[in-house]
């Protein structure tokens, strides 16, 4: 190899790079080939994702019950407020009607109701929009 062989290395160094079984080029090719995503791998990943999702649903089941209880309490309070307002209007109690309307239009009534309705009724809409369902 002469002086050029000494410059780039010995036969052993060259074989370490270009050997078809264990060379650096073969290892790099295997590494790059590992980037392909076969149908089997995709199916396994999808199954694992579904399994994870089912476990999450099971874990969150108690919170869904609590969410339903909270929404029921908030909506019952809103229904009571609405019925009292209707009764006050029927009885022509102007002062009571004005106070109830001020309360009904305040943040004390709208923020809990909007939050409860938004979380309960719209909870599954946003994630499902991207999947065409």
N, C-alpha and C positions, 0 to 999 in steps of 0.2 A: 504493500500500500504506500510505502514511502512517506514523504512528508505530509501529503494530503490525508492519508490514513491516520497519521498521528494527530492531524488537525481536527478531524471529525470524530475520531475514536477508533477503537479496535473492532475486529470482527464481532466480538461479543457484544459490544455496545450497539452495533448496527443490527445484529440479530435480535437484541432486546426491543428494538423499535419495529422491525419489519417482519418478525416471525409470524407465520400465519395462524398459529394456535395461541401463543402466549405473548405476542408482541404488543407494544403500546398501541399501535394502529388497530390491531384486532380488538383490544380491550375498549378502545374508543368507539369502534364500530358497534360492539355489543351494547355499550352504554347508550349510544344514539338510537340503536334499534329498540332499546327498552322504552323509548318515548311513544311507540305506537300503542294504541289503545284498542284492543281487539273487542269483538262483540261479546265474548265470554267475560272479559274483564268488566265491560260496561254493565252486563247483566248482574254480575256479582256486586258491583258497586251500587246499582239500583236496588238490589235486594237488601243490601246492608243499610241503605238510606231508608227504605220502607220499614225495616225492622227498628231502626232508631226512632222513626216517627211514631210507630206504634207504642214504643216504650215511653216516649214523651207524652203521648195522649194518656196513657195509664197513670203516669206520674202527676199529670195536671188535673186529673178527674176531681179531686177534692176542691181545687180552686174553682172549677166550673160550677160546682154546687154552691160555693160561697158567692160566686158572681151572680148566680140566679137569685139567691136570697137578697143580695144587695139591690139588684134591679127591682125585685118585687117590692121591697120596702120603699124605695124611692118613687116608684110608679104609684103605689098606694097613697103615699103622701100627696103626690100630684093630683090624683083622682079626688082625694078628700078636699084639697084646696079648690079644685074646679067645682065640685058639688056645693061647697059652702058659698062660692062666688055666685053660682046660679041661684041658690036659695036667697042670698042677700039681694040679688037683682030682683027676684020675684017679690020680695018683701019691701022693696023700694027703700032699702037702708043705704042711702047714698054715701055716708061717711065710711061704713064698713066696706062697701064696694070699692071706693077709692083706695082705701088701705090695702085691700086684698089685691087689687090690680097692681098697685105699686110693688107689693111683695112678689106677685107672680112675674112681673117684668124685671125683677132685680136679679143680680148674680147669685143670690142665695137660692133661688129656685131654678134658674136656667143652667148654671154650670153643672150641678149634680145630675139633672135630667139629661142634658146633652151628653155628658160623659157616660152615663149609664146606657143610654140608648145607642150612642156611638160604639161603645165597647161590646155591647151585647148583640146588637143587630148587624153591625158592620165588621165584626171581628174576622170573619172568613172571606170577606169580599176582596180585600186588597191582595192577599197572597194568591187567590184564585184567578185574578185578572190576567196574569201573564201566561196562564196555561190554557186559555181559551174556554174556560168553564164558567 
